[in-house]
Amino acid sequence: MNTQIAVLGAGAWGTAIAKVIAEKEKDVIIWSYETEVRDDINKKRRNSRFLPDVELPKTLKATSNIEEAVEGKDFLIFAVPSLFLLDTLKKTLSVNSIREGKTVIAVLTKGFLPSENGPRLILETMEDYLPGFFHHSLVYISGPSHAEEVSRGKLTGLIAASENAKNSIRFRDLLRSQQLLVYSSLDVRGVQVAAATKNVIAIAFGMLDAMKPMAKFDMFGDGTDSLLLAAGLNEIQILGKALGATHPETFTSISGIGDLDVTCRSVFGRNRRFGRDIIEKNILKPYKNIDELLARIGEIGYLPEGVAAAKYVRVLAEKHKLKMPISIGICKLLNREIEPHEFIKKSISGLG
């Protein structure tokens, strides 16, 4: 019997991962909220909206019927943005293979999720909705990667983290290829914190990158980049420890410093781009606070996950009394409490 695989979310990253699996001569179905993306994949073997100029395998099909995508699957991968994750999850709960615990589930989504008790990690929040079969068995996949590169076969490494070692290995074997290296981890909390918080640091990095050519910021150079990167990693570690990370090496591996580095430096990084746009395009001007920015995030034209993450990281940092000047400063900036030059002065120049 052929292995049945579904990916929920036909954005760039979901499509790239689906392509990698389908290229291993496996049938993969991808669920697309956008019907035009579905039709593009099925008729032209392209995802022109989110992953242009990449030819997709014939073994990859698309649907806009989520029940059709999920039913009877051996492996299910959630690849929707954090803002839409719970709504997507709830649509799967009535499907027989989910109700009966017959599917192994992994998540690519980065960020935190809101709850009545404040922000929570993604997997523990999903477990509140899923049947008991799935508790402590979900797999979280992260690492220094970009859809644009993975879809074109660029050598990339990922971490498949789970409290269930068997499920971690299952997804490791499903995904890995000559171009995609996948490693197992038991530190599911640490990997999640690193994946979410690095997007906040990348916004700051993008701002710094845009400011460096400006005469009044001529004190910034390559060393400043490294200062910000190191200080950002320290904040990720601080939060990870507070939220129950179990392995210190998580933060010095590809899921920690590796993912942070590529998110901050790559031209494909949306959060880095957003940071640059804050400086170069004054992109925050139409929004009075971070909640309005999140409510109208679709106006930006791309989705910087670090905006929501910044809001939640600030709440968590204040709750646990953590010193995280960069992350809290980014939230204050997005909330229009401070201006960019104040952020640079207080959060970056004051790191020493």
N, C-alpha and C positions, 0 to 999 in steps of 0.2 A: 504494500500500500504506500502511495506517495505521501510524503509529509505535507501537511496543509498549513500554510503560513499566511498571516494577514498583518498588514501595517495600517494603523489608523492615523491618518494625517498625510496629505500629499503635498506638503511644503517641500522645501529644498532638502532638508535632512531626512525626512521620511522617505522621499523618493530615492535619495542616494542609497540609503540602507536597503530599501526594497530592491533596487537594481543590483547591489552586491550579492544579495541572496539569490535573486533570479538568475544571475549569471552562472550560478553553480548548478544549472539545469533543474531548478526547483520552481514549482508553480507558486507564484505569489500574487495575492490580491491586495490592492491598496485602496483604502477608503478616502474619497475626496469630498469635502464639503462643497467645493465649487464644481458645478456640473461642467463648466467649460474646461476645467483641468481634467476631469474624468474623460471627456470626449477627446481631448488632445492626446492623452495617453493611449486610449484604445484605438483611435483612428490613425494617428500619426507617429505613435511611439515617441512622443516628446512631452515634456512638461515645460512649455514655453514661458509660462508665467513665473514659475519658481526656480526652475533649473534649466535655463535655455541652452541650446546647442549641445545637448547630451542625448544620444540615441539610447532608447530603453529596450530591453530584451523582449522578445515575443512572449516569454513565459510570465511577464508582468502584466496583469490586467487591473482595471480600475472600476470601482462602483461608487455610487452615492447612497447605496442602501447599507446602513451600518449592520443590520441584522444579517444580511447576506455575507458581509465581509467576515463577521465574527463566528457564525455558526459552524461547528465541526472542525475548528482549527486546532492544530497541535501547538502552534506557537502564535502568540499575539503580541504585537509591538505597538505601544502608544507613542506617537510622535507629534501630537498636537501641542501648541503653545500652552503654557501654564494657565493663562487666562481662560482657556476653554477646556481644560483637562477634565474637570469634574463633570461638566455637562456631557462630555463625550462618554466618560465612564458610565454615567447613569443610563445612557442609551443601550449599554451592553448587558445590563444586569438581568434582563428578562430572557436572554439567549440561553438555550439549554446547556450548551457546553461550558458556559460561565457558571450557571446555577449549579451544575454538577461537578465543577472543579476539574474538568478534563483538559483544560488549556493551560499551558505555561505562559506566564505574562512577563514582559519586560517593558521598561519605560525609558524613553530618550529625553523626555521633557525636563527642562532645567528651571529651577526656581523654588519658591515656597508657595504654600496654599493657605488661604485664610480659614479660620475656624472660630467658633465662639470663644475659644480659649487662646486666641492669638495665632500667629503664623506657625505652620507646622511643615515638616518635611513631606515630600510628595508621597513616598511609599506608605508611610504610616497613615496618612490621610486617606489614601485609596483603600487601605485595609479596612477602614471603618465602613466602607460601602460594600466591599466584596464579601462573598461567603467565606466561612472559616477555613476552607481548604487552602486559601491563598495567603493566610497570615504567616509571616516570616518566610515566604517562599517567592515573593516578587523579585525580579532582577532589575537592577539599575545600571544602565549603560552610559558611559561618559568617557571623555578623554580629549586630547588636543586634536581637533578635527574640524574640517569644513566640508560641507556638502559638495562644494565646487571641486574640491580636490579628490575626495573619496570617490565621487561619481566618475572621475577621469583616471582612476587607478593609481593615484599618488600614494606612496607608502605612508601608512598611518597606523597609530596604535590606539586601542581603546581598552577600557576596564569594564568587565561585567561583574558587578558586585551584588552579592545576595547573602542573606543568612543561611540560605539553603545551597550548600556547595554543589549539590548535584544539578540544580537548575542553573547556577552560574556556569558550570561546565557545558551544559546543554546549549546555552546561547553562545558561549565561546566557540563551540564547534560549528554552530549554525552560521555564524558570521565570518569566521576567519578565512582568509585566503592568502595568496602570496603577497598581495598588496595591503591587506588589512590584518594587522596583528591584534589579537584579543587576549587579554589576561584576566584571570579570575581574582576576586577579592572578597573577603568577608566583611570588610569595613563599609557597610552600606550607608551608614550615617555620615561618615567622613567624606565619602565620595559625593554624596548628595550636596553637602554643605559647600564643598569646593566648586562643584558645577554651578551652583546658584550664585555664590558670592563673587566669583571671578568676573561675572558680567558687570557688577557694580564698579569694580576696580577698573575695568576696561573703559567705562565712560570717563573716568578721571584721566586715564591714559590718553584717550582721544582728545580731550580738552588740552592736556599738556602738549600733545603733538601739534595741535593747531596754534598754540601760543608761542612755540619756540621761535618761529621766524619773526615775531613781533619785537620791535626795538625795545619796548618797555619790559619785555620778558627775556632779555638777552642773557640772563644768568642761567637759563635752562639749557642743558645739553644732554649728551648720551648718558652721562653719569646720573642725571636727574631721572631719566627713564628707569635706570636700574634701582635707584633709591625708591621710586614709587612701586616698582615691581616687588622689591623685597618687603617693603612696608605693607603692601597689599597682601602678600602671602602670609605675613605675620597675623594680619586681621582674620584671614580665612582660618588659620590654625586656631586662633583664640576662640572664634565662634564654633568651630568644629569640636573643640574640646568641651565647650559648654553644652553642646547638643549631643554629646555621647559618642564621638568618634573613638574608635577602639585601637587604631593602628597609627602611630605617628608617621610612619613611612608613607602613608596615604598622601601626605602633603608635599613630600619630596619626590613623588613618583609622577607618572604622566597624568594622573587624575588631579594632581595638585599644581605644582609649578609648571608642568608641561602644558596643561590646559590654560592656565593663567597666561603664560607667555604667548601662546598662539592667539588667544582671544584679544590680548592687548596689542600685538604687533601686526597681525595679518590684515591685509587690505580687504579681506572678505568679512571681517568682524563687524556686525551690525552695531554693537554697543560702542566700539571704538569710533565708528562712523557717527553715531549719535553724539558722542562727546565732541567730535570735531564740529558737527553742525550747531552745537550750542554756542561755540565761539564764532564760527565763520558765517552762520546764517541766522543767529539769534532765534533758534527754533523754539525756545521756551516762551517767547513773547506772547503768543495768543492764550496761554494757559495761566490761570491765577494760582493754581496749586497742583500738587502731584495727583490728587484724585481726579481733577478735571483732565489732566494730561492722560491718565489711564483710561478715562471714559471716552476720550476722543483719540486714542492712540492710532486708530486706523487712518487718521489724517496725515500721519507722518510719511506713509508710503512703504515703510518697512517696520519690523517689530523688534525693538530693542528690549529684550527680556530683563535687562538690568534695571529698568524703571520700576517695575513691580517688586523686583528683588530688593531694591534700595529701600522701599517703604517698609518691607517686612524685616530686613536686616536691622534697621534702626529700632524697630519695636523690640526685636530680640536682644539687641545690644543693651538697650535701656533696661529691659526686664532682668537681664543677667548681670547688669552693672559692668559691662565690658568697655574697654578703651578701644574704640574703632574710629579714629578721626576721619579717615578717608571715606569710609562707607556712610557714616552719619552725615558727613559734610556733603556728600553727593545727594543724599535725601533732602537735606535742608535746601540745597541749590534747586532741586527739582520741585520742591514745595514753595519756591520763591521767597524763602526766608533770608537768603543771602544771594549776592551776585557772584559771577564767576571769579572776579578778582579777589573777593573776600574768601572764597573757597580755596583758591591757590595760596593766599597768604596764611590762612588759619590751618588748612589741612595738609598742604604739601610743604610749604616753606617752614612750617612749624614742626615738622616731623622730628627734628633733632631735640 
